[in-house]
Amino acid sequence: MRRRIEDMVVVITGASSGIGRSLVERLSARGAKLVIAARRMKRLEAINAELGGKHVCVRTDVSEPEECGRLIREAVEKFGRIDTLVCNAGYGLIRPMTETSGEDILRLMRTNLIGTTECSRAAVPEMLAQQPRGGWKGQIVVVSSAAARRGLPDFGAYTATKAAQLSVAEAMRVELRGTGIAITTVHPVTTATEFFRAAIRLSGVRPPQRRGIEGFQSSETVAAAIVRSIEQPRPEVWPHHRYRLLMALTAFAPRVVDLILAERRRRRSRRANDSPVAPYLPQDAMTGEACSANAVPPTVSPLS
Ligand SMILES: NC(=O)c1ccc[n+]([C@@H]2O[C@H](COP(=O)([O-])OP(=O)(O)OC[C@H]3O[C@@H](n4cnc5c(N)ncnc54)[C@H](OP(=O)(O)O)[C@@H]3O)[C@@H](O)[C@H]2O)c1
């Protein structure tokens, strides 16, 4: 059965840019009632104003469990129910594993993983208590990554958070089977958003000199795939179908995938070393210090 997007209540974290923002625009155009969350409140309010001011903005840092709980409470207080929660907030770090501290990993996990589990933990009791609509009591969409199924060089800590998100979502999907709550994971490949600019700035590495941060797919493509999965819940969404097949290779031939990734890393590092360091002044990066000219060059992968 197809769910009607019109009047559906959808809570979206990480709604201030990229995939989250594109999703807000698409769902708003289809008549959904949205609760949009992120830390940059001015951004949220500007997006809401562009869409006619009909949605609810909630300043939320998902790395703080009490803020996740508050977000869900405010959504239920405002609209009486939550049809879909989209756990999309997240960021990346570009750093070889041997240079990644435990604190780096904990910080990433707090936002990417615990932000997902805390929002879900607060939303599930509300969904269980509500009447089904379009055949479902509710749905949780977890924006993971294609890299959830394969760790990537220089993104090891980040890809670990994406694998962990997938793992908890798979567990929840079986635990909640038969309750009327659907769990969907989303697996984008490199997408043109602020993600890499923020990660580059936060990591203090040089930006790639040619291709890389432009992205292999648009945030609109990912958002369109998410909207389809909200209408008709399914376990996994792979907006770039070819990469889903590539992931099968990681299960059957990990040595081959190691070689491909190592060669790609070697070529990117050489290219970055050959190029002059370009001044890099991102306007919208989340946080972080100025880029260091001496830092290791990033080897941006298509699977982030
Ligand atoms: N871009 C890619 O290539 C790619 C590929 C695969 C998966 N993904 C995943 O897609 C999701 C969205 O990323 P994007 O590509 O759209 O990147 P983006 O443009 O950088 O957006 C990230 C969003 O997350 C929010 N965010 C970050 N930390 C937060 C926190 N502690 N609390 C609340 N919100 C937080 C940011 O808002 P504020 O800064 O305003 O809080 C922003 O709205 C992420 O989970 C990412 O891992 C991205």
The ligand as a Tripos MOL2 file, in Angstrom:
@<TRIPOS>MOLECULE
LIG
   48    52     1     0     0
SMALL
NO_CHARGES

@<TRIPOS>ATOM
      1 N1         27.5430   13.7810    0.9750 N.am      1 LIG1
      2 C1         27.9070   12.5320    0.8440 C.2       1 LIG1
      3 O1         28.7430   12.1850   -0.0170 O.2       1 LIG1
      4 C2         27.2660   11.4460    1.6810 C.ar      1 LIG1
      5 C3         27.4040   10.1140    1.2590 C.ar      1 LIG1
      6 C4         26.8430    9.1030    2.0420 C.ar      1 LIG1
      7 C5         26.1370    9.4090    3.1970 C.ar      1 LIG1
      8 N2         26.0220   10.7120    3.5880 N.ar      1 LIG1
      9 C6         25.2850   11.0030    4.8290 C.3       1 LIG1
     10 O2         24.1960   11.8580    4.5310 O.3       1 LIG1
     11 C7         23.8420   12.6030    5.7150 C.3       1 LIG1
     12 C8         23.6320   14.0570    5.3380 C.3       1 LIG1
     13 O3         24.8710   14.5940    4.9160 O.3       1 LIG1
     14 P1         24.9960   15.6320    3.7060 P.3       1 LIG1
     15 O4         25.7880   14.9800    2.6450 O.co2     1 LIG1
     16 O5         23.6900   16.2230    3.3680 O.co2     1 LIG1
     17 O6         25.9810   16.6830    4.3990 O.3       1 LIG1
     18 P2         25.7980   18.2240    4.8330 P.3       1 LIG1
     19 O7         25.3360   19.0450    3.7000 O.co2     1 LIG1
     20 O8         27.0750   18.5610    5.5080 O.co2     1 LIG1
     21 O9         24.6150   18.1420    5.9240 O.3       1 LIG1
     22 C9         24.8270   17.6010    7.1930 C.3       1 LIG1
     23 C10        23.6490   18.0000    8.0730 C.3       1 LIG1
     24 O10        23.8340   17.3860    9.3610 O.3       1 LIG1
     25 C11        23.6490   18.3850   10.3440 C.3       1 LIG1
     26 N3         24.4170   18.0480   11.5370 N.ar      1 LIG1
     27 C12        25.7210   17.7530   11.6670 C.ar      1 LIG1
     28 N4         26.0370   17.5330   12.9480 N.ar      1 LIG1
     29 C13        24.8920   17.6850   13.6590 C.ar      1 LIG1
     30 C14        24.5470   17.6010   15.0250 C.ar      1 LIG1
     31 N5         25.4670   17.3160   15.9680 N.pl3     1 LIG1
     32 N6         23.2710   17.8050   15.3980 N.ar      1 LIG1
     33 C15        22.3290   18.1150   14.4740 C.ar      1 LIG1
     34 N7         22.5750   18.2210   13.1660 N.ar      1 LIG1
     35 C16        23.8490   18.0100   12.7620 C.ar      1 LIG1
     36 C17        24.0960   19.6910    9.6920 C.3       1 LIG1
     37 O11        23.4080   20.7790   10.2870 O.3       1 LIG1
     38 P3         24.0160   21.8350   11.3440 P.3       1 LIG1
     39 O12        25.4640   22.0010   11.0250 O.co2     1 LIG1
     40 O13        23.1870   23.0590   11.1070 O.co2     1 LIG1
     41 O14        23.7560   21.2130   12.6770 O.co2     1 LIG1
     42 C18        23.5580   19.4930    8.2770 C.3       1 LIG1
     43 O15        22.2140   19.8880    8.2020 O.3       1 LIG1
     44 C19        24.9740   12.3670    6.7080 C.3       1 LIG1
     45 O16        24.5450   11.4360    7.6940 O.3       1 LIG1
     46 C20        26.1000   11.7580    5.8700 C.3       1 LIG1
     47 O17        26.9030   10.8800    6.6150 O.3       1 LIG1
     48 C21        26.5650   11.7430    2.8550 C.ar      1 LIG1
@<TRIPOS>BOND
     1     1     2 1
     2     2     3 2
     3     2     4 1
     4     4     5 ar
     5     4    48 ar
     6     5     6 ar
     7     6     7 ar
     8     7     8 ar
     9     8     9 1
    10     8    48 ar
    11     9    10 1
    12     9    46 1
    13    10    11 1
    14    11    12 1
    15    11    44 1
    16    12    13 1
    17    13    14 1
    18    14    15 2
    19    14    16 1
    20    14    17 1
    21    17    18 1
    22    18    19 2
    23    18    20 1
    24    18    21 1
    25    21    22 1
    26    22    23 1
    27    23    24 1
    28    23    42 1
    29    24    25 1
    30    25    26 1
    31    25    36 1
    32    26    27 ar
    33    26    35 ar
    34    27    28 ar
    35    28    29 ar
    36    29    30 ar
    37    29    35 ar
    38    30    31 1
    39    30    32 ar
    40    32    33 ar
    41    33    34 ar
    42    34    35 ar
    43    36    37 1
    44    36    42 1
    45    37    38 1
    46    38    39 2
    47    38    40 1
    48    38    41 1
    49    42    43 1
    50    44    45 1
    51    44    46 1
    52    46    47 1
@<TRIPOS>SUBSTRUCTURE
     1 LIG1         1 GROUP 0 **** ****
